[in-house]
Amino acid sequence: MKPIRVMVVDDSAFMRRVVKDLLETDPEITVVALARDGQEALEMVPQVRPDVVLLDVEMPRLSGLEFLERVLPKQPLRVIMLSALTQEGSDITIQALERGALDFIPKPSGAISLDIDRKKEEIIQKVKSASSIPLERVKALCFPGRTIRKRPHGRETKEESYRVVFVASSTGGPKALQALMQGLTSLEDSGMILVQHMPPGFTKSLADRLSDLAPFPVREAQGGEVICKNHAFLAPGGKHLLVDGNRRIVLDDGPPLKGLKPCADISLSSLVDVFGNRVLAVILTGMGKDGLEGCRKLKRAGGKIIAQDEKTSLIFGMPRVVIEEGLADLVLPIEEIGEAIVAWDRHGDDTL
């Protein structure tokens, strides 16, 4: 088996060396090139032909965003961002995911070497996961898209909802969620809860971007909110989102479940406890099985489930397990899921 060829692009020589040494502790990975900025990486890519590029966000001469804009229109490339834990860094990271990056790894500005060592397993796993995605799928799903104008939300009301659309996503999720929001119209009878696997510091930027694209407000949950019609709340990174008996959002700082925090299974199970069969679960692209246990519980309660199809999923893990267990009522491309959600909101379970 050939090793995974990785290029590391960062303006810090120290960071380049630390990341290289960390990656090469795994015999299945070899670092084939180190670049100090996007311009140097641009010149090196044709020669070294990396399987995966770890790309810093902010660099002199040519930034990470500019690198993506230069390279991806010409050739598909598996890119993982090295992202700064600042508001500006998180905003740029969301833009990078829009422009074709597959995933990101937070890069704190403090004790970098210690933090990366603690996250060694995560970084190696993400590189291996990215390397397994066929370039044809990367080209089809992650090509930089056109600029999208902000959608108006109209007059905002706060009417409590007794029905909920629950959406779970992981790798490839930010871009899938954006496509989902573009395919939605107003929800007349339902609120929405979103769980995207992300670390702390990045979910507010994602919520803000989704709110620009959605026909209703999308906010990072703070805890204590009532689930309202035509509103969406995104679980914050590093917290589990639950709902209490008064249908209010509760943020829980308990341990990760199967390494995940937020965890879709925890959120969906809580929603089923409170809303019963008045929940529609939507399982989007992502690796692993998060959401499966919650879908089993929802199905026993009589609720409905939609899964994203393989063709439009960057990683067909989370939807696949739901489909293979016979839990999905519909399997749809991401572009058609919004319409199905609106139909359920308007007409109930008979539409699925």
N, C-alpha and C positions, 0 to 999 in steps of 0.2 A: 504494500500500500504506500503510495507516494505521500510525503508529508505535506501539510497545508502550508502554502507559501504566503507569508504575511509581510506587508510593508507597513512601517510605523512612521507617521508624519507628525512632527511636533517641533516647535521652535526651541524647546528646551532640550539641550543635550543630555541633561540628567534624566529627564522623563523618557527620552528615547532609549537610553541605556537600561533604565529600570524596567520598562515595558518589554524590551527585547529579552532581558534575562528571565523575566517572569514567564513569558510565553514559551521560551525554550526549555523550561523545566518539563514540558510535556513532549515526549518523543515524537508525537504526531504533528508537531508544529515546528516550522523553521522560519526565522525572520530573514528574508532575502534582501531587504533594502531598508535604509534609514534616511529619511528626508527631513530637512530643517524647516521647510515651508511648502505651501501648495505649489509654487512655481517649480521648485526642484522635484517634487513628486510628479508633476505633470510631465516633466522631461524624462523621468525614470520609468514610468509605468510601461511604455511600449517595450523597453528592454527587459525588465525583470518579470513582467506578466504575473503580478501577485494574484492569489486566489481571494485574499481579503486585505482591505486597507483599513488600518486604524488611523483616523484622521482628526487632528486637533481642530477645534472650532475657530479660535482666534489666532492668526499668525500674520507676520509682516509679508510684504510683497503680494502674496496671494492667499486669501483666507480659505477656510474649509468650505464655506458656501460658494465662493468663486471657483474653487477646484471642482465641486460637483457640477456647477453650471457649465464649465469648460469640457469636462470629460464625458459626462453621461449622455449628452446628445450624440456623441460619436461612438461610444461603446458601453455595454453594460459592465458594471463593476460593483462588487460586493463591498460596501463601505459601512464601517461602524465608527461613530463619532466619539472622540474623547472630549467630554463636555465639562465646562467649568461650572461649579456650584454657585452661580450668581444669577440674579434675575435676568441680566442681559445674556448670560450664557445659556440659561434655560430657554429664553425666547429664540435665540439663534438655533438651538438644538431642534426645536419644533420646526423651524423653517428648513433645517437640513433634512429632517424626516420627510417633509413635503417635497423636497427636491430630489429625493431618491436614496438617501441613507437608509440602511435596513434597521439599524438599532443604534444605541448609544451606551457609553459607560461614563458615569460621573467621575470627574477628575477634580477632587478638592484642591484648594490652594494651600492647605496647611501641610501636615506631615505626609507628603505624597507617598514616599516609599512604604511607610507603615500601612497606609490606607490601601494601597494597591496590593500589598501582600495579603491583607485580610480579604480582599476581594478577588484573589487569584482564581479561585474556582469559577466565579461568575464570568470573569474576563475570558478564560480559556473556553468555557462552555459557549459563550456567545460567538467566539471566533469559529468554533467547530460547527455551531448551528448555522451561521451565515455561510460557511463554506459548502454546506450540504444543499443550499438552494440553487437549483439549475439557473444558469445565466439567462436562459430564455424566459424564465419566470421573473427574474430580476428586471429584465428589459421591459417586459409587458406590464408589470405592476409598479415599478419604481422609477419610471422615466419621469424627469421633472415636468410637472404639470403647468398649465397656464395659471396666471394670476386670477384669483377669484374675488369678486367684489363682496363687501359686507352686505348681508341680508338684513333688512329692517325687521324688527320684532313686533311692531305695532304697539298698541296700548297694553301695558303689563297689568295682569290681574293676579290675584292670589287666592284662587278657589281650591280648596283641598280636594285631592284626588283619592278615589277609592279603587283605582286600577293603576297598574304600574307596568311599564316596559323596562326590562332589565337587560343590559348589554354588557357582555364580557369580551375582552380582547387582550392580546399580548403582543408578541413580535409581529410587526406589520400593522398593528392596531391603529396608531395615530392616523395613518393614511386611509385605512378602511373606515375609521370613524368619520373622517372628513367627507368621504364619499357618501356614507350613510346620511349625514346631516344634510347634504345637498339634495338627497332624494326624498326628504321629508317635507310635508306640509304641517300646519298646526295640528296639535293633538287636542281634540275637543274634550276628551273624557279621561285622559291618562297623564300621569307624570312619568319621568324617566330617571333611572339610576344607571350610571356608567361605572364599570370597573376596568381600568386599564393598568396592567402591571407596569408600574413606574416607581422609582425611588423618590424620596422627599425632595421638594424643590423644583420639580418639573411639571407637576399636574396643574398648577395654576395657569402656567403658560399654555398648556394644552386646552384647558377649559376656555380660556379667553379666545383662542383660535377657533375652537368649535362653536363658540357663541357667535362669532362673526359669520359662520357658515350656516348655522341652524336658523329655522324660522321662529325660534323661541330662545330665551336665555339659558345658557349653560354655565354653571358655576361650580367651582371647587367647593365641596361640602365643608362646612365649619363645625357642624354638630348643632342639634336643636331645631333644624329646619323642618317644617311640615312639607311632605311631598305634595306639590301642587300640580294642577292640570297645566299642560303646555309649558312646563319647566323641566330642566334636567340638572341633576347633581352628579358630579364626578368625584369618586372616592379619592381622597388625597393620598399621595405616596407616603408609605410608612404607617398607615392607619387602616384598620378594618372598618368597613361601613356596615352598620346594622340599623334596624328599625325597631323602635319600641312599641308597646301596646297602644300608644297614642298616635301611632304612625309618624313619629318624629325620628329624624336621623340621629343616630348615636355613633360617635367615633370611638373605636376601641383600640387601646395600645397593647393588646395581648401579643403573645409570640406569633411569629409567622406560621402559617400552615403549609407544610410541604415547601418551605422556603419562600412563601409568597405573602406579601403584606403591602397592599390590600390583596385579599383572596376572594375570588368570585364565589366559591362554594359557600363561604361564610355569609356573604351578602345575600345571595339568592336563597339560602336556607332561611335566613331571618325574614326575608320578604314573604316567603311562602307561609311561615308561621303567622304572619299578620294579615296578609291579603288573600291567602288560600289560592283558589284557582283563578283569581283576578290578576294573575301575573302572566305576561308574555316574556319568555326568555329568548334572547338573541345571542348566539355564540359565534364569535368572529375569529379571524386568523390568530394563531398563536401555538406555541409549543407546549406539549404536556396535556394534562387532563383536567385542569382547573375548570370548574363549571359542571363537570359530569355528575358529581354527587348531588349538587343542587338541582340539576335537571331531573335526576331520578326522583327526588323528593317532590318537585313540581309536578311531574307526570302522575305520581300517585295521588296528588291533590286535584288532578283534573285540569291543570294548566296546559298552555301551548308553548311550543318551542320551534324556533327557526334557526337553522345552521347555515353559515356561509359555505358556498360550494368550493371545491378544490381548485378550479381554474382561477378564481379570483382571490384565493387565500395565498398570502406569501408563504406561510407555514401551515399546512393542513393537519395540525395536531388536535387542538381543542375541538374544532368542528367534527373531525373524523370520528373521535371516540363517541360523541353524542349520536352521530349518524349510524355508526356500526352497532350501537346498542339498541337501535330502533326507536330512539326517543324523539327524533326530529319530525315535526309535522310537515315542515317545508324545508327544502334545501335550495338555496337561491344564490345567484351572483350578487355581489355587494350592491350593484346598481339597482336591483329590484327589491331589496329588503325594506327600504324606506316606504315604498308603496304598500307592501304587505303589512307593515306596522300601522300605517294610517288606516288601512282597511279593518284591521283588528280593533283599532281605537273607535272607529265609527260604527262597526256592525257586530263586534264580538267574535266569539269562537267559531261561529259558522263559516267565517271567511277563510279559515285555515284548513 
